[in-house]
Amino acid sequence: MTHSAVNNHSPKREVLFDEIVRVLDEMPEELREAFILNHYLGRTPEQIAAQTGSQRKDLDARLEVANRIFFRSLRLLR
């Protein structure tokens, strides 16, 4: 990341960042873990299931709930 990208702060970005952190902090741990592994670390559902020792169908359900919570909380999904 370039220096200008790191210092490119705006009040809107800071508010969004704070909101993202709040939503993730409020998620139950197993939902948060699946969401972060998938969206931020780029793991596939198969990789996450293997890493967490979960059944794929259970993981799919967790990701669906985590996505719904996250995007509705940020008003990106109705």
C-alpha positions in Angstrom: 0.0 0.0 0.0 1.3 3.4 -0.8 1.8 6.1 1.7 -1.0 8.2 0.2 -3.4 5.2 0.3 -2.7 4.7 4.0 -3.2 8.4 4.8 -6.3 8.9 2.6 -8.6 9.1 5.6 -12.0 10.8 5.4 -14.7 11.1 8.0 -17.0 8.8 6.0 -14.3 6.1 5.7 -13.7 6.2 9.4 -17.4 6.0 10.2 -17.7 3.0 7.8 -14.7 1.3 9.3 -16.0 1.8 12.9 -19.4 0.4 11.8 -17.8 -2.6 10.2 -15.8 -3.3 13.3 -18.9 -2.9 15.5 -20.9 -5.3 13.4 -18.2 -7.9 13.4 -17.6 -7.5 17.1 -21.3 -8.1 17.8 -21.5 -11.3 15.7 -21.3 -14.6 17.5 -17.8 -16.0 17.3 -18.5 -18.9 14.9 -20.2 -16.6 12.5 -17.5 -13.9 12.7 -14.8 -16.5 12.1 -16.5 -17.9 9.0 -17.2 -14.4 7.6 -13.6 -13.2 8.1 -12.0 -16.4 6.7 -14.2 -16.1 3.6 -14.4 -12.4 2.9 -11.1 -11.1 4.3 -8.8 -14.0 3.9 -10.3 -15.4 0.7 -10.8 -18.9 2.0 -13.2 -21.1 0.1 -16.1 -22.7 2.0 -14.3 -26.1 1.6 -11.1 -24.7 3.1 -13.0 -23.1 6.0 -14.9 -26.3 6.7 -11.6 -28.3 6.8 -9.9 -25.6 8.9 -12.7 -25.4 11.5 -13.7 -29.1 11.5 -17.2 -28.1 10.3 -19.6 -29.9 8.1 -19.9 -28.1 4.8 -23.7 -27.7 5.2 -23.3 -26.2 8.6 -20.6 -23.8 7.4 -22.8 -22.7 4.5 -25.6 -21.9 6.9 -23.2 -19.9 9.1 -21.9 -18.0 6.1 -25.5 -17.2 5.0 -26.4 -15.9 8.5 -23.2 -14.0 8.8 -23.6 -12.4 5.4 -27.2 -11.4 6.2 -26.2 -9.9 9.5 -23.3 -8.0 8.1 -24.9 -6.6 5.0 -28.2 -5.7 6.7 -26.4 -4.0 9.5 -24.6 -1.8 7.1 -27.9 -1.3 5.2 -26.4 -2.9 2.0 -29.1 -5.6 1.9 -32.8 -5.3 2.6 
